[in-house]
Amino acid sequence: MTENINYKNYNFKGARTSLSIIIPAYNEEKRIKHTIIALRSYLKSKKYRYEIIVVDDGSTDGTLNVLKDSLSTDLRVITITKSGKGAAVKEGILSADDENEYVFFMDADLSTDEGEIGNFIDIFKKEPQTEIIIGSRYLPEGAVIVQPPFRNLVGRTFSSVKSKLLGINFFDSQCGFKAFRIQTAKNIFAKSKIKGFSFDVEILYMALLNNIKVKEASVNWRHKPGGHVNLIADSVPMLIELFQIFLNRNKYFL
């Protein structure tokens, strides 16, 4: 079940750049208001034409009430039955305004600073052949990374399996901050099938199979306590999803 709540597109007169921001949210009542306030402040300061789409993935706390209190002409809230982060991001991207130039997705805890939005847009404008930009915490030039060592270990192990199985060799496929030219995003996500946390790998694999240029860009990222990824319990389903992606490879050609 999908429900849209009180949506009207936001237009800033004289805007030169237009974008959609997708935020998947599950039980984020303590953080989502701050994230929306920070995003609004930044996006308006840049004079972008924008929309923020929060996809509530079956939250059981007060997330939806907080979102309803934050509603304005620039915010759309979509509710879905608990399905997984990949399903929530897909719902948001396929619902984004087709007239916008770019679409981003980012985590509800704002682990990646909102200022990276402008940095990625600058890359798109300088590199017209680039269709997808993925945030990276592990590029050699380095970003500010604050996260538990065990999370680093699990991430690098997952990356090793992903590389050997699918030939994806990015330093960081799982950072929750990515940007697309909007039509590329819609074409890819229309074919995506993974509903869980490995959806990032799936979309990058599709890009690889279809010769879509992806750029990896360093971002400042700071671990925020209270996330919903259980590094032990979620690792096995994520590995299973990698093999599902491999088996689905013939379905990913655009």
BAVEX-160475 format. One record per residue: residue in three letters; x, y, z of N, C-alpha, C in turn. Coordinates in pm, whole numbers, padded with zeros to 5 digits, always signed. Layout:
<nodes>
ALAXYZXYZXYZ...
</nodes>
This chain:
<nodes>
MET+00084-00119+00000+00000+00000+00000+00088+00125+00000THR+00055+00218-00089+00129+00343-00099+00033+00459-00084GLU+00072+00558-00007-00014+00674+00015+00069+00801+00006ASN+00020+00899-00070+00082+01030-00077+00009+01126+00016ILE+00084+01205+00091+00022+01296+00187+00050+01441+00147ASN-00055+01515+00114-00053+01661+00100+00068+01712+00023TYR+00071+01684-00107+00188+01724-00186+00154+01835-00285LYS+00239+01935-00290+00234+02038-00393+00379+02074-00423ASN+00415+02081-00551+00555+02107-00583+00596+02247-00540TYR+00722+02260-00502+00778+02388-00456+00858+02449-00570ASN+00834+02574-00601+00908+02643-00706+00968+02770-00651PHE+01097+02788-00674+01166+02910-00633+01187+02994-00758LYS+01131+03115-00762+01140+03198-00880+01286+03226-00915GLY+01317+03207-01041+01453+03235-01086+01549+03122-01062ALA+01498+03005-01020+01586+02892-00991+01655+02846-01118ARG+01783+02811-01105+01860+02765-01219+01881+02614-01217THR+01861+02553-01103+01885+02410-01087+01765+02348-01017SER+01724+02231-01062+01607+02166-01002+01641+02023-00963LEU+01591+01983-00846+01626+01850-00796+01521+01797-00700SER+01525+01665-00687+01442+01595-00589+01535+01528-00488ILE+01498+01535-00361+01573+01467-00255+01485+01357-00198ILE+01531+01233-00205+01456+01119-00153+01517+01075-00020ILE+01433+01063+00082+01480+01018+00214+01396+00899+00257PRO+01454+00778+00260+01382+00665+00316+01386+00675+00469ALA+01273+00647+00532+01268+00666+00678+01194+00550+00744TYR+01255+00498+00849+01190+00397+00932+01219+00429+01078ASN+01115+00462+01152+01127+00496+01295+01233+00605+01319GLU+01211+00718+01255+01306+00830+01262+01245+00953+01329GLU+01153+00933+01424+01083+01047+01484+01177+01144+01556LYS+01291+01095+01604+01382+01180+01680+01477+01261+01592ARG+01485+01224+01462+01587+01288+01377+01532+01354+01252ILE+01416+01310+01205+01372+01352+01072+01339+01502+01066LYS+01287+01559+01174+01255+01702+01172+01380+01786+01153HIS+01486+01754+01227+01612+01826+01213+01666+01815+01071THR+01655+01696+01013+01705+01675+00877+01629+01761+00777ILE+01499+01765+00789+01418+01844+00696+01448+01993+00711ILE+01462+02040+00835+01494+02182+00858+01629+02217+00796ALA+01729+02131+00816+01863+02156+00761+01860+02157+00609LEU+01789+02063+00550+01781+02056+00404+01711+02178+00347ARG+01598+02215+00407+01526+02333+00359+01614+02457+00362SER+01683+02477+00470+01767+02594+00485+01875+02597+00376TYR+01938+02484+00355+02046+02478+00256+01992+02496+00113LEU+01887+02423+00079+01836+02426-00058+01781+02564-00095LYS+01717+02629+00000+01667+02764-00027+01781+02863-00040SER+01887+02844+00039+02001+02935+00030+02069+02926-00107LYS+02059+02809-00171+02119+02788-00303+02025+02828-00416LYS+01901+02865-00379+01800+02905-00476+01769+02794-00578TYR+01772+02672-00532+01733+02560-00616+01581+02550-00621ARG+01529+02496-00731+01390+02450-00733+01396+02306-00686TYR+01322+02272-00582+01342+02141-00522+01213+02084-00465GLU+01217+01957-00441+01115+01887-00363+01188+01788-00273ILE+01137+01771-00153+01186+01670-00060+01078+01562-00050ILE+01115+01439-00077+01021+01327-00069+01069+01232+00040VAL+00993+01221+00146+01024+01125+00252+00934+01004+00234VAL+00995+00887+00223+00918+00764+00209+00922+00692+00343ASP+00809+00691+00412+00800+00626+00542+00775+00478+00520ASP+00874+00397+00561+00872+00254+00534+00807+00177+00651GLY+00680+00209+00675+00605+00136+00777+00650+00163+00919SER+00687+00287+00950+00732+00322+01085+00624+00288+01189THR+00672+00246+01307+00581+00213+01416+00589+00314+01530ASP+00675+00416+01515+00684+00520+01618+00609+00644+01569GLY+00652+00761+01611+00581+00883+01574+00635+00954+01451THR+00711+00882+01366+00770+00945+01248+00666+01014+01161LEU+00558+00946+01135+00456+01001+01045+00394+01127+01103ASN+00374+01133+01234+00318+01254+01296+00414+01371+01285VAL+00544+01343+01304+00644+01449+01290+00644+01501+01147LEU+00635+01411+01051+00635+01452+00910+00511+01535+00877LYS+00398+01496+00931+00275+01573+00905+00288+01714+00962ASP+00354+01728+01076+00376+01860+01135+00473+01945+01053SER+00557+01878+00971+00657+01948+00892+00611+01977+00750LEU+00489+01937+00717+00442+01952+00579+00440+02097+00535SER+00483+02118+00414+00476+02248+00349+00472+02220+00199THR+00479+02324+00118+00469+02302-00026+00589+02233-00085ASP+00699+02223-00010+00820+02160-00065+00839+02017-00019LEU+00746+01963+00061+00763+01830+00119+00649+01738+00079ARG+00686+01623+00026+00588+01518-00002+00621+01400+00089VAL+00520+01341+00148+00538+01222+00231+00465+01106+00166ILE+00537+00998+00144+00479+00876+00088+00490+00768+00195THR+00382+00697+00221+00386+00587+00317+00370+00456+00244ILE+00454+00358+00282+00442+00225+00225+00442+00123+00339THR+00390+00006+00311+00398-00104+00408+00544-00146+00420LYS+00590-00180+00539+00730-00213+00563+00783-00308+00456SER+00880-00259+00378+00929-00336+00264+01080-00341+00255GLY+01151-00244+00316+01296-00240+00306+01344-00110+00244LYS+01471-00078+00270+01526+00048+00223+01524+00058+00071GLY+01560-00050+00003+01562-00047-00143+01425-00017-00200ALA+01321-00077-00141+01184-00053-00188+01143+00090-00164ALA+01184+00147-00049+01148+00285-00017+01216+00383-00112VAL+01344+00362-00140+01415+00451-00232+01355+00441-00372LYS+01325+00321-00416+01264+00303-00547+01132+00379-00557GLU+01047+00366-00456+00918+00436-00455+00938+00587-00468GLY+01035+00639-00393+01060+00782-00398+01111+00829-00532ILE+01205+00758-00589+01264+00800-00716+01163+00792-00829LEU+01086+00687-00833+00987+00675-00941+00874+00778-00925SER+00860+00834-00806+00757+00936-00782+00810+01078-00801ALA+00941+01094-00820+01001+01227-00830+00952+01300-00955ASP+00955+01430-00947+00911+01518-01056+00999+01498-01179ASP+00940+01454-01289+01014+01429-01413+01081+01554-01467GLU+01033+01671-01430+01088+01795-01485+01215+01839-01415ASN+01248+01777-01304+01372+01811-01235+01492+01753-01308GLU+01608+01814-01286+01730+01769-01352+01795+01651-01280TYR+01793+01656-01148+01868+01558-01068+01779+01500-00959VAL+01817+01380-00914+01753+01322-00799+01861+01262-00709PHE+01851+01290-00580+01943+01240-00479+01866+01148-00386PHE+01936+01050-00328+01880+00989-00208+01985+00996-00098MET+01936+01014+00024+02024+01030+00138+01958+00975+00263ASP+02039+00942+00363+01986+00883+00485+01918+00988+00573ALA+01821+00941+00652+01741+01031+00735+01819+01093+00849ASP+01934+01035+00884+02011+01088+00997+02110+01197+00957LEU+02116+01229+00829+02204+01335+00778+02351+01305+00811SER+02389+01178+00798+02529+01141+00820+02620+01210+00719THR+02569+01230+00599+02641+01307+00498+02588+01450+00501ASP+02677+01545+00513+02637+01685+00525+02560+01732+00402GLU+02458+01814+00425+02375+01862+00314+02454+01944+00212GLY+02568+02000+00253+02649+02077+00159+02705+01994+00046GLU+02707+01861+00062+02756+01775-00046+02663+01778-00167ILE+02537+01819-00146+02443+01828-00259+02497+01924-00364GLY+02538+02041-00322+02592+02139-00415+02721+02092-00480ASN+02804+02021-00404+02929+01967-00460+02901+01869-00572PHE+02800+01784-00553+02767+01685-00656+02707+01754-00779ILE+02625+01855-00758+02567+01926-00872+02677+01994-00953ASP+02777+02047-00885+02891+02107-00956+02961+02003-01043ILE+02974+01880-00993+03037+01774-01072+02953+01743-01195PHE+02822+01732-01178+02734+01705-01292+02751+01813-01399LYS+02759+01937-01358+02767+02046-01455+02902+02051-01526LYS+03007+02011-01455+03141+02009-01515+03164+01885-01601GLU+03091+01778-01571+03112+01650-01640+02979+01602-01698PRO+02938+01655-01813+02807+01619-01868+02791+01472-01903GLN+02901+01399-01916+02892+01257-01947+02863+01172-01824THR+02882+01228-01705+02856+01153-01581+02707+01150-01552GLU+02655+01029-01531+02511+01010-01508+02478+00982-01362ILE+02574+00923-01290+02552+00884-01151+02675+00924-01071ILE+02654+00982-00954+02765+01012-00862+02734+00943-00730ILE+02831+00867-00680+02811+00797-00553+02907+00853-00448GLY+02854+00880-00330+02937+00927-00221+03027+00815-00171SER+03149+00849-00133+03243+00749-00086+03311+00795+00042ARG+03317+00703+00139+03388+00729+00264+03531+00677+00260TYR+03567+00607+00153+03692+00532+00154+03789+00566+00041LEU+03763+00671-00034+03855+00708-00141+03993+00742-00084PRO+04100+00715-00158+04235+00739-00106+04260+00882-00062GLU+04196+00980-00131+04222+01119-00091+04161+01151+00045GLY+04067+01066+00086+04020+01074+00224+03910+01175+00247ALA+03815+01136+00329+03710+01223+00378+03713+01213+00529VAL+03635+01296+00595+03627+01287+00741+03535+01171+00776ILE+03591+01066+00831+03512+00947+00862+03514+00924+01012VAL+03397+00917+01069+03386+00881+01211+03284+00769+01218GLN+03332+00646+01236+03242+00534+01249+03312+00421+01322PRO+03236+00330+01385+03296+00221+01463+03385+00133+01376PRO+03499+00087+01428+03590+00000+01352+03522-00126+01298PHE+03431-00186+01377+03366-00308+01331+03283-00283+01207ARG+03221-00165+01199+03144-00130+01080+03235-00122+00959ASN+03355-00065+00977+03453-00061+00869+03486-00201+00821LEU+03510-00293+00914+03548-00429+00880+03438-00499+00801VAL+03314-00488+00847+03202-00552+00779+03186-00494+00638GLY+03201-00361+00627+03186-00296+00498+03290-00342+00398ARG+03412-00356+00442+03519-00398+00352+03506-00545+00313THR+03456-00627+00404+03432-00768+00371+03322-00780+00265PHE+03214-00706+00283+03105-00705+00186+03156-00659+00049SER+03240-00555+00049+03293-00502-00076+03378-00604-00150SER+03453-00685-00075+03537-00787-00136+03453-00893-00207VAL+03346-00938-00140+03257-01038-00201+03189-00979-00324LYS+03143-00857-00313+03075-00788-00423+03166-00775-00545SER+03290-00740-00520+03387-00723-00629+03413-00854-00702LYS+03433-00961-00628+03465-01090-00689+03346-01149-00763LEU+03226-01129-00710+03106-01190-00769+03054-01109-00888LEU+03054-00975-00874+02988-00891-00974+03083-00800-01052GLY+03208-00796-01010+03303-00711-01081+03284-00563-01053ILE+03222-00530-00941+03203-00389-00903+03317-00351-00810ASN+03396-00253-00851+03520-00224-00780+03524-00083-00720PHE+03409-00025-00694+03408+00104-00627+03457+00087-00483PHE+03519+00191-00430+03566+00185-00293+03450+00172-00194ASP+03336+00232-00228+03226+00238-00131+03092+00238-00204SER+03031+00121-00215+02901+00113-00282+02786+00142-00188GLN+02808+00135-00057+02697+00137+00038+02674+00270+00107CYS+02753+00371+00078+02728+00502+00137+02587+00549+00099GLY+02511+00596+00197+02372+00633+00172+02354+00771+00114PHE+02442+00808+00021+02431+00939-00043+02471+00922-00189LYS+02371+00930-00278+02395+00910-00420+02309+01007-00500ALA+02356+01040-00620+02284+01136-00705+02282+01085-00849PHE+02176+01121-00920+02155+01075-01057+02098+01188-01142ARG+02127+01186-01270+02043+01261-01363+01909+01189-01363ILE+01802+01265-01359+01676+01205-01317+01625+01096-01409GLN+01640+01111-01540+01588+01009-01628+01667+00879-01617THR+01798+00891-01594+01880+00772-01571+01832+00698-01448ALA+01804+00772-01341+01756+00710-01218+01625+00637-01241LYS+01533+00700-01310+01403+00638-01332+01415+00512-01418ASN+01502+00516-01520+01520+00399-01604+01578+00281-01525ILE+01674+00311-01438+01739+00204-01360+01644+00150-01253PHE+01584+00239-01176+01500+00192-01065+01372+00124-01114ALA+01328+00153-01236+01212+00083-01290+01239-00066-01305LYS+01367-00103-01317+01404-00243-01333+01461-00306-01206SER+01478-00226-01101+01540-00279-00979+01445-00376-00909LYS+01503-00477-00842+01424-00580-00780+01458-00602-00632ILE+01575-00555-00591+01620-00579-00453+01555-00479-00359LYS+01486-00528-00258+01415-00441-00164+01497-00407-00040GLY+01601-00484-00015+01679-00466+00107+01799-00375+00088PHE+01899-00391+00176+02012-00299+00181+02109-00314+00065SER+02104-00423-00010+02196-00442-00122+02147-00376-00251PHE+02039-00298-00242+01988-00233-00363+02092-00141-00426ASP+02181-00082-00344+02286+00005-00398+02373-00072-00498VAL+02408-00195-00461+02490-00279-00550+02415-00307-00679GLU+02287-00336-00668+02207-00367-00785+02206-00251-00885ILE+02186-00129-00837+02178-00017-00931+02314+00011-00994LEU+02421-00011-00919+02555+00007-00975+02587-00103-01076TYR+02540-00222-01049+02560-00333-01142+02485-00305-01273MET+02365-00252-01263+02291-00215-01383+02364-00108-01463ALA+02420-00011-01392+02496+00093-01460+02616+00033-01533LEU+02684-00061-01468+02799-00127-01529+02758-00204-01654LEU+02649-00280-01646+02604-00359-01759+02560-00273-01877ASN+02512-00153-01848+02459-00065-01953+02554+00048-01991ASN+02680+00038-01948+02783+00137-01983+02743+00279-01946ILE+02681+00293-01829+02644+00424-01776+02758+00474-01689LYS+02802+00596-01712+02920+00646-01640+02884+00681-01496VAL+02959+00622-01404+02942+00646-01260+03071+00707-01207LYS+03057+00813-01130+03174+00875-01066+03163+00856-00915GLU+03274+00820-00854+03279+00808-00709+03344+00934-00654ALA+03277+01000-00561+03326+01127-00507+03334+01120-00356SER+03443+01169-00302+03462+01168-00157+03361+01260-00089VAL+03305+01212+00023+03212+01293+00102+03254+01290+00248ASN+03218+01395+00318+03233+01396+00463+03116+01320+00524TRP+03148+01220+00602+03044+01132+00657+03073+01108+00804ARG+02969+01118+00884+02986+01099+01028+02882+01000+01078HIS+02929+00894+01142+02838+00794+01196+02747+00855+01302LYS+02617+00828+01290+02520+00876+01388+02460+00755+01462PRO+02463+00754+01593+02403+00643+01668+02253+00635+01641GLY+02198+00515+01659+02053+00499+01646+02009+00451+01510GLY+02103+00408+01425+02066+00357+01294+01995+00223+01303HIS+01941+00178+01190+01858+00058+01191+01923-00059+01118VAL+02052-00047+01087+02124-00158+01025+02189-00239+01137ASN+02151-00364+01145+02215-00456+01240+02326-00529+01165LEU+02451-00494+01196+02563-00543+01117+02574-00695+01117ILE+02524-00759+01221+02531-00906+01225+02407-00966+01159ALA+02289-00924+01203+02165-00984+01151+02142-00953+01004ASP+02183-00833+00958+02156-00794+00819+02262-00840+00721SER+02377-00886+00770+02486-00924+00680+02449-01043+00592VAL+02386-01145+00650+02351-01264+00573+02250-01233+00464PRO+02138-01162+00495+02045-01126+00386+02112-01043+00277MET+02205-00955+00313+02273-00874+00213+02359-00961+00121LEU+02425-01061+00177+02505-01151+00095+02415-01234+00003ILE+02301-01277+00054+02205-01352-00030+02158-01264-00145GLU+02135-01137-00116+02091-01044-00221+02197-01028-00330LEU+02325-01036-00293+02431-01028-00395+02417-01141-00496PHE+02387-01260-00448+02371-01373-00539+02242-01360-00621GLN+02137-01299-00562+02015-01272-00639+02044-01175-00752ILE+02126-01075-00724+02163-00978-00828+02237-01049-00941PHE+02330-01136-00905+02405-01210-01007+02311-01295-01093LEU+02214-01361-01031+02121-01445-01106+02025-01363-01192ASN+02000-01238-01154+01908-01152-01229+01976-01075-01342ARG+02106-01099-01364+02185-01012-01451+02126-00995-01591ASN+02059-01096-01644+02002-01084-01780+01876-00998-01784LYS+01825-00959-01666+01704-00876-01661+01736-00728-01646TYR+01865-00694-01641+01904-00558-01606+01940-00471-01726PHE+01928-00521-01846+01964-00440-01962+01851-00343-01994LEU+01886-00216-02013+01785-00112-02035+01747-00104-02183
</nodes>
